[in-house]
């Protein structure tokens, strides 16, 4: 096993997963992430932010009692103000993201969560740590000293790409460097530099943990969502993707097209040549479809010999071009050597004014049925018009 492969297996916790370029890319950036993975990741990040923000708010308020036993006068009043404001902001954060499920919302919530804690640290530590750098004389001052380690430990809780973890850690360390520079004017800077070095090591470990979480999530989502035979999305995961893409298209008023494909006379393949031959035909047809789709397009095995092509930012005309390309290149061959064909129905969101993704799929299904009953190996586009350019 190569060094890179060993490191990959260490991150994923599995030695039987191939180190492909696509697999490695999914850990580095979000470019190769599917909408399903993005949504699941956003939901995990947001749910953990809600929990940690609640715990943080309680700790900020509860810490006032400890501050009261150690600090007095203006220092105590300032610390109480900082704690109450931080706790209130964390509660507002919880309320603001209670129904979020997009990565944009997750990124925004992450930034706000870390900003609240870092600002509290930057305001409070110059007040309480000059005495701490000489000696630990109270539990409360020690608590303020470990605050930056608690903040950076939060990174390990979230499934982040290497790029996201790196940016988060860099911004955190820059903030810590600023805080330490403020402290060094009041005390010996040597302990502060030691803290910074320790934070760099802790940051690296937390980033590793965040990437490991993402790797596990990628594996779990792939296992749960990908049809083993064809390598397409299964129906349950496909429905979730349809829901996400439909809501995005409705909100942004962008075109979204669904093409419903049903392989012609597929039952006869199983009856005459057996199910293994039928499985080979299905896998070959799926490969042909995927080769003719763009990276942004999504192929779903809807059931049996039925497939759904989801084409974001594509109108019916653009979908017709994709279908024409697919029909020109072919779907593969039947066991007897004859070409495999399909009946195809197309529906587009803006033209159909569908109220839900289910309606959009039903319209494409109806058009597919028209193509099937009209002689098979045909294409029908909603609202029931036969597109000669597509059929050609």
N, C-alpha and C positions, 0 to 999 in steps of 0.2 A: 504493500500500500504506500502511495506517495505521501510526502509530508503534508501537502494540501488536502489529500483525501483523509489523512489521519485527523487533521484539524477539523475538517468538515464533520467527520463521524463523532468527534468530541462535542461539537456544537449541537448536532442533531440527536445525539444519544443513540444512534443506530448505525450499525456497520454494514447493513445490507441495502442502503439507499445509494444509488449511483450519483456521483458528483458531476452532474451535467451543467452546461453553461446556463441553462434556464433555471436550474435549481439554485445555483450560486447567485444568479442575478436577482432572484426573489428575496435573497437575504441582504442584498446591497441596496437596492432601491425599490420603489413601488411600480416601476414601469411595466413589469411583467405580471403584476398582481391582477387577478380577475376581480370584477365588481363584487362577486360573492365574498372573496377573501377580504377585500377592502371593507365591506360592510361588517363582517364578523369581527375584524380587527378593531374597527371603530367602536362597536358595541362593547367589546372587552375593555378597551381603553377608557371609555366613558363610564362604564359601571365601576371600574376601579378608582377613577377619579372621584366619583360620587362617594364611595366608601371612605377613601383617604381624606377627602375634604371634610366629611362629617367627623372623622376621628380627629383631624387637625383642629377643627373648630372647638371641639370639646377640650382638647389639650391646651389650646390657647387660653380659654376661659378658666380652666382648672389651674393653670399655672399662676394665676393672679394670687392665689392663696400662698404659694411658695414665695413669690416675689415680696409679698407683704411681710414675710418673716425675715427677709434679708435686706431689702432696700427701703428707703423712706424718702420723704421730701419730693423734690422735682423729679428725681430719677424714677421713683415709684409711680408717680402720676403719668410720666411719659410712657413707661412700660405698660401700664394698664390701658392707656389710650391705644398704643400699638397693638396690643393683644385683642382688644375689643374690635378694632377696625379690621384686623386680619380675620378674626372669627366671623364677623358679619360678611366680609367679602367671600369667604369660603361658602357660607350658607347661600349667598346670592348665586354663586357659581353652581351649586347643586341644583337650585331651582331653575337656573337658566339652561341646563343641559338635560333636564329630566326626560325629554323625549327625543333626544338627538340620536342619530344612527349613521352619520356620514363622517368621512375622514376630515373634512373641513371643520366640522364641529369638534372633532376629537383634537385636532391640532390647536384650535383656538383654546379649548379647555385646558390642554396641557400647558400652553404658554401662560395662561392666566394663573393656573395652579402654582407653577414654579415661580412666577413673578411675585405673587402674594407672599410666599415663604421667603424668597430671597430679599425682598424689600424689608420684611420684618427683621430678618437677620442683619441686613446692612444698617438698619436704624438702631437696633438694640445692642449689638455686640460692642461697638465702640464705647458704650456706656458701662458695660458690665465686665468686659474681659481684661482691661489693663491690670486689675488685681489678680486675675486668674493666671496670667502668664508667669507670674512669680511663683505662685503655689495654689493648689486646689484647697480652698478654705471652706467651700460649702457645696452642697448638692446642687443648689440652684445655679451657681456660676458654672459648675461642671456641665449642667444641662444645656446652658447657652453655648458652651464650647463644642458640644457634640452636635449642635443643630445643623451645621453644614453637612455632616456625615448622614444625618437623617434625611436631609433634602436630597442628596445625591443617591441615597439608597432607594428613593422612590422611582428612579429610572429603571431599576431592575424589575419593577412590578409590571411594566408595560411591554407588549410585543412590538419592538421597533426594528426598523431596518438599520443596517450599519450607518447609512447616511444620516438618518434621523437621530440615532444615538450619538453619533459624532458631533453633530451640530448642537444637540442638547448639552453634551458634556463641555464643549468648548465655551458656549455661552455661560454655563455655570462657573467654569474655572476663571473666566474673565471677571465675573462678578466677585468671586472670592479674592482674586488678586487686588481688586479695588478695595474690598473690605480690609484685607491685610495691610494695604498701604495706608489706610486710615488709622489702623491700630499702631503701626510702626512709629507714628509720630508721638504716641503716648507711652510706648513701652519698647522693650528690647525686641527688634524684629525677628530675631533668630527662632523663637518658638513659632511665630506666624509662618515663617518659611517652611518649618517642619510640618506644620498643619497642611500647607499647600501641597507639599510632596506626598503626604499621606492621602490627600484628597485625589491627587492624580492617579495613584494606585487604585483607590476605591472606585474612582470613576471608570477606569478600565474594566474592573471586575463587574461593575453594574451594567456597563454597556454590553459585555459578553453575555450576561444573564438575559438582557433584553433581546438580543439577537437569538439566543437559544429559545426563548419563548416564541418568537416569531417562527423559528424553524419547526417547532412542534405544532404550531397552529397551521402552518402551510401543509404539513404532513396530514394532520387530522382533517382539514378541509378537503384536501385532495382525495383522501380515502372515502370520505363521506359523500362527496359530490360528483366524483368521476365514475362513469360507467366503465367497468373493467373490460368489457368486450370491445367497445368501440373507441374508448378514450374521450368520448364526449361527456358533457355534463348530463347527469341523470335528471329525471323529471322533477324530483323534489327540490334539488338545488337550482334547476332551471326555472322553476316557478318563482323562487326568491330573486333570481337575477332579472326575470321579466318584471317583477314588481318594482325593483330598483330602477331599471332603465325606463319603465313606463312613467314613473313619477318624475324622473329627471327630464324626460322629453316633454311632459305636460308643463312642468315648471318653467323650462327654458324655451318652450314653444318651438322645439326642433323636431324634424321628421324622425320617425321610427317605424321600421317595416319588419313584418314577420312573414316568413315564407314557410309554408307547411308542406313537407314532402312525404309521400307515401310510395314505397317501392312497389312497382307493378308485379302482380302475380307471384308474390314472394312465398305464399303458402305452398305453391306447387314445388318450390325448391326443397322445402323441408319434406314434403310428401314423397318426392321422387329420389332425392339424393341424401336425405338425412339432415339432422339438425346441425351436425358439425360442418357440413357444406354450407348450410344456411348461415351459420355463425361467421364463416370465412367471407361470405358475400357481404354480410352486414359490416364487418370490419373494413373490408376493401372499399365499400361505398362511403363509409364515414371518412376514410382517409382521402378519398377523392373530393368530398365536400370541403374538408378542412383545407386542402391545398388550394381551393378556389376562393377561399374567404380571406378577408383582410384580418390583420391582427386584432382590430377592434370588434370584429364580428364574432358571434357566439353560436356554437352548434350544440343542440340539445337532443338527446335521444328521448323522444316523447313517450315511446312505448312500442315494443315489437319492432316492426319495420317502419315506424313513423319517426320522422326527424323534424326539428324546428330550427330554422335559421333566423337568428335575431340580428338585425342590421341597424345599429344606432346611426343617427345623423344621415340616414339614407331614405330618399323618397321612393315611390313605386317605380319610377323610371330607373333610378340607380339600382334598385333590387332586380329589375328586369335585366340589366346588363350583367349582374352577377349570375343570375339564373341562366342567361344565354351562354355565358362563359362555361358554366358548369355543364350544361347540356352538350356544348361543343366538345369539351374534353372528355365527357362520358363519366358514368358512375361505376365503371368496371364491367365485368362479364359474369354471366350466369354459369353454373357448372357445365352446361352443355355448349358453352362458347358463344352463345348469343349475347348481345349487349344488354346490360341491365338498364331499365328505364324507371321513371317515377312520374307520378301525377303530382302537380304542384299548385298550391293556392297561395296568393299574395294579398296581404292587406297592409295599409299604411295608416298610421295614427291620425294625421291631420286630415286626410281625405275621408276616412271612415267616421271621424268624430267619436271613436270608441270611448266609453266611460270608464273602462277598466282594462287591464291587460288580458283578463279572461275574455272580454268581448272581442278584443283584437285577435286573439288566438282563434276564437270561435268563427270569426269572419274568414280568417285564412283557411280554417278547416272546411267551411262551407264551399269556398272556392276550389279547394282540393277535391272535394266530393264531386263538384261539377266537372272538373277535369277528368276525374276517374270514370264517371258515368258517361262522359262524352266520347269515350274511346281510349282512355289512358294515354300515357306518354304525352301529356298535354299540360298547358299552363293556363290558369285563370286568375285574373286580377280583379279585386274588388273595385267597383261594384258590379261584378259579373261580366266584365268585358274581356274578351280574348285578345291578348296582345300579339299581333303577328310577328313583331320584331323579336319577342321573347321565344315564341314557338319555333321560329325559323332555326 
